[in-house]
Each structure stands twice: as C-alpha cells, then as structure tokens.
Amino acid sequence: MHEQADRIRSQMGGLDKIERMQSEGDRTIRQHIEGLLDPDSFREIGTFSRSIRPEMRASTPGDGKIGGHGLIDGRPVAIFGDDITVMRGSSSVVGSRKEERLFGRALDMGVPIVHFGETGGGRIPDLMGSEGISEGGGLFDMARRRHRVPMATAIVGQSFGGSSFLSALSDFVVMVRGSTLAVTSPKVFEIATGEVISFEEVGGVDVHAERTGQIDLGVETDEEAYDAIRWWLSYLPSNAWQQAERTEPIGDFGPDDGLSSLVPTVRNMGYDMRRVVERICDPGTVFELQPMYAPNVSCSFARLNGFSVGVVANNPLFNAGTLDPEACQKIIRMMVVCDSFNIPVIFLVDTPGFMVGARVEHDKMLHTGMRMMHALQNATMPTLTVCVRKAFGLAWQAMNGSGMPSNGIYCWPGTEIGFMDPDVGVNVAFGSKLDRIADPAEREAERRRLIAEVGEATNPLEAAGTMRIDEMIDPCDTRRILAEDLELFAGREVPPPHARPLSYWPTC
C-alpha cells in the first residue's frame, strides 16, 4: 500500500510530464499545495482514486484531482485542485466525486476551502452521454454553500469549465499572470463560431482585473498568490459560527491632525481616498480587493483596533467617486462576504451621486443600484458611516447614510449633504431664469447668490439637528471614535448564520 501510494504521489500522470512542466517553470498541483500549506501538514484524501472507465484506470492516478487537508498559519483547511498531468486535469466522474467529498468534509468540520484552478474542462467521453452529464459532482452542492465556510480560489493556469465555475462560487479569487479564466477555451470558440481570439484576450489577468471584475486580485507569481490567500484568510473566521480573530491593536489612537489635510475642501477636487483609509486603519493592515475594477470605489479588508473590518470608500480620484453599476456590484460582493462572516463594515463617503448617462442606464444602473440598497437593508453585521466631504442624492443612502441601518452616522464639519450638488441644482432649477438676465456680471452674481442659498441647506448641521446624523466629529478623532465603536460592538449578540440574509446571496 505504501509503495503504491508513494508511486502515485511521486509519478502522478507521468515523470515525463512533470519534468516538462518543471523545465517550463510550471508547478504541479502537489507543488502548489505544498507551497501554500504549512510544512508537512498535508494529509491526502483519495490517493487511490482513478477513472471509472476500466480502460483508463492505469493511466489516471488521482483521476485529475488532488486534495486533502492541511494547515495555513496553523489553521485547518480543506484544499484541492486540478492535476494537469492526468488528462489535463479534466473534470470526470471520480475526480468530481473527490471534490464533492472534500467539500462536504469542509462544511462538516467548519474549515475554509482553498481551490487551485487549472483544468482543461470536462472530460470526453466521460461526460458525453446522458448518464455522464447527469453526474453533477460537487458543483451544485457548492452552490448551496451559503457561506458557512470561506472559500478561496487561485487560478494558476489555463482554467475552463469546472474550475472556472468554482472560482465564480468563491469568496476570493486570485489569478496569476499568464493564466486564463473562461467558461470555454478559445479553441472551442473557433470550432463552434469561427471566432479567433487569444487566451489572454478572452480571459487573461488584465481582462478580469480591469473589465469583468471576476477576480479579486491579479498577481505576477505563484508565491504572490499563496501570500494573498494567507492574507485574505487572516481577516476571516474559519466558519460562520465563529468570530474573526482579534489581533493586537497597532498604531496611535490620539488626535490625528493631519487626516483632514488629505481631503481638499473644494468639493470637485480629486484625491486618493485610499490614503484616508490607510490613515484611519491600523498601520500596514489594509488589503484592497479588486483595486483595478471600478476604482471609483475602494473595497478593502483591514484591521482597526485589532478588529477585522471591511472598508467601503468612494474614491474621488476616479470618476469623481460616483456610483456606477460596476461600483455597486463591487460593494455588494464585499457586503455579502462581511455579513456572512459577521465582519463590521466602515463606509467612508465622498460622492456626487450615481453616475448618469446612456451607458450606465443600459448597464442596469437602476436595478444594480437598488440591489445594493436591498443588500444594505438586509445586512446584519455592524456598520459605521463617516461622510468626509460630500454626499448628494440617493447615493447618500446607498453609502449607508441617513435612513439606512448604519449603527453610527458621523460627518466632518464642512461636509455637504443634499439632493444635488448646489452648482448643478441651480443650473437645473434656475437655468432659464438666469438666461434671461442680460448683463453677464449680474447673471453671475445671481447665480452665486442662489448657489449660496441652496448650499446653506446642505450643511450637515441641519440633519444633525433633527438626529438624522448621530454626531459631527473632528476629523482628527475619526480613528479613535470608530475604534471605540468597534469595541462596544464586540459584545453584541451575533445572529446565527441562518439569520444572516446575505449569506444566501451569491458573490458573483
């Protein structure tokens, strides 16, 4: 038995294939697993599995899938991935059963799932007949995961079919440059439709990092992918019944007189909100997700006072910090993960409103914006909101402002909150009246008077006076106030997983 197990694990689908991969700088699935897990912690499940087809049993050790259990930074995980030395890691009956078994064990044990994706797709002839395609494997069970345990996927090669589907079901996806993520190979495109397109064009890192948002992070090397998974898992509990681990707080909680200097007082001047996020959170703990996708909003995991938090922040450096369909989808994904695992979310608000124009209307701005509001209203994790400069229109509510379930609503002095930017509002409401003033100087003077009049109503003191805002705060105290609130929420009764509605929502 030991001799056979050693031979299966060392030779895999053939020593020649392993040698060719190594000569090309590629790693086998076993090397990926060993590279991510703590040393000597991997225990395999399904070592002796092979194809269900009698004629292929001798040539399919592991049947294209390798997996088991191990430790990441001392925490137990379930881990599996595609073995491209065996039939290109194609999805087959027995290989899919192995994934299903490991998935079920992970749920029963309450441990995170890590998946390495690099498959050539479904195996033919296994899946050609009605019986083969009816063997669903674990894919459909994973669609019922309800975020009871975190799931991360690393795309480390050409990924089509099963492993791509699993990435879409994951809470975190990291992709190594040079790999491909798609439903179908471009070779199939050409046969089926005549379309000729490269692997990079159909599903390379840049495509997904910038255009589709179907990955959370693109990296250059396998080692960077391993580090990203370790870092992401460090913010999450092992399952939905546990609390995320609190670490030792880092940094000073005294007044930060330089924080407000990062935010220009002129409402339409751009700046990088990520610098504000880094200043408020514990130093060196900010881990931004989807940094190149919908950059007008920044979503990050971080720590504040040692607590794991999600941060959602408008970024006026890109598209003025407006909310468009892509930004809304990005925020929804963040809220689903945070609500599922009871991680508080901090909203930092500086937005002129929802993006307008034919493009966003045709991209379902209406439905995506309302879906984001729906998600907020159903969230159960603690949320805190700080308006740092402006919030106009329904975007104030969409960013968890007044009237939404925020557990703390704060704003800095000098912020503006209203239905519309006063400049725009005056042009819309009084444009025709102003056009009738012949003298340009008089027209400009009247325009400025009207702007000042409208602008007075945007002073947050109006909302604070009627308890629509909890408190106006000195910017230098922002970090301390948020840290104190998180401390107060630490003793709250946490809703059980089945009572967190967003745990039933998809992250894709």
Phi, psi and omega in degrees: 000313181295320179297317180295317179298317179298320181293316179300316185285330182271324184266336179048233181273010179137132181297328179296323179290320178297315180298320180294319178298315182294324179292334179266004178081014179264159180246148174282165179299326179294324178290325175297314181299314180295326180291330181272317186285159171300147184305136174059028182254356184280129173236117189279148173239130177086029181303321188265012178291153178202174183303147177285345181275123185305320184288350184246004186298318184288336185257009184229057178298126183081347180054037172085359179226135179235137179193175179168216182229153179194193182237141170237114185052039177085356181261134179293142175219158166261140186216138177203165180188179187270134177258100185283357174282349178242104176051041178057025180067021185297150182282125183227181184295305184290318178300320178291325176296325178295315177300317180298319181294316180294323177297315179297321178296320180299317179295317180295324182275342182071045181236151179297158178247133174237132185232133173256121183256125178192058185249153178277001180112198180285145183275130174252129021262005185309318189259004186291320184277173180294326179291317181297313182289339179280351176277090188288336183068206185273355185302315183287327175296321180294333176290345177258018186298326181054029174055035176289332173226149177292149178224128180238144177235137171246120175270114189242007180192200178286117186240118179224151176070235190306311183291330175292319178299319180295326178297322180292339178270358185271161177272341181212131180230122175244140187229132182270135180302138184100345178269172181226138177233115181200163176290317186225147179293144175304334178295324177290321176308310186296320180290318187279323188234348184084357180287131179249121183209147182279163177300318182295320182290325183280328184195041177281177183303313184295323179301312185279328181289328186252327190253314186265334184070020183273003170230158178267335184202134171254135183229167184269331187227163176299319181300321178295325177294316178300314180298320181296319179294316178301316183294315180299314180298332183296339180271349189247151170286168180288336178203174187287348180272344183260166173263146174299141182296135174268132179260174178293127179302143180239141174098171183270144177249012176284177181303135178250091185291343182269356185295314184294337180291344178284344185248112178298147179283334178289123192296334183256017178267130183282156174196166184265105181297339181297333176291325176292317179302313181295328181286327182279322184278167176301136185303135175075014184248359185279126180236099185280139178254145179047051186296336183258354180258130182046059184292353176292351169226139180250127177241129185217153159265147180201183172234142177222120186060030180084348180277143173285130181222156166259146179234126176243120187219129170297143178237098183297352177292340181234122178050034176063011181080019179292164175258117175244176184303321181294318179296319179297317179296322179297318179292318179301315179302317180296318183291324179299313181294315183293319180292320181299327184244021171056046178256121180301151180236133177253127177255126174248118194250129170199086186219139175278354178133193175285145175298143179241158178131165183297322184300310183288328176297318180287338176270020175066048175303318181302306184289321182291320177298318180287329176295323177295318177296321177300315179298316179300316183291340180259358181288145180245347180287156176297141177227145178229142186230133176230121173270118187262341179210308182204156174204112183242144175071199182294347177297334176299315177289321181298331176267027172069039179272208184303139180088352178258172187280030178295139179273354176199120181242116183234159173212153177276151174301143179089354178289161179235129179228122182190183183291325185203151173309126183308320179301312181291318182299319179293319179296322180289314187278326188238013183303313181294323178295316180294326181295337181279352177275114188289318185284121183301321181293317179294320179298317180292321179297318179292322178298316180293323178297316180295320178299317179296321180295314178293321183297330179301325182287343181274357178297125183295347175301329178298314179288322179296327181292338179248018178061032170270349172231135185290319183194141166272134186234153173290129180309326183293344181261004187301311182299316182295316183295316178295321178297319179294320178297317178299322177298318180293325180283349184298334182263007183290156175284124184271127177300141177296158184308320183290347179261014176251097187305325184289346177293343178269352181278150173284154174268355180252000000 
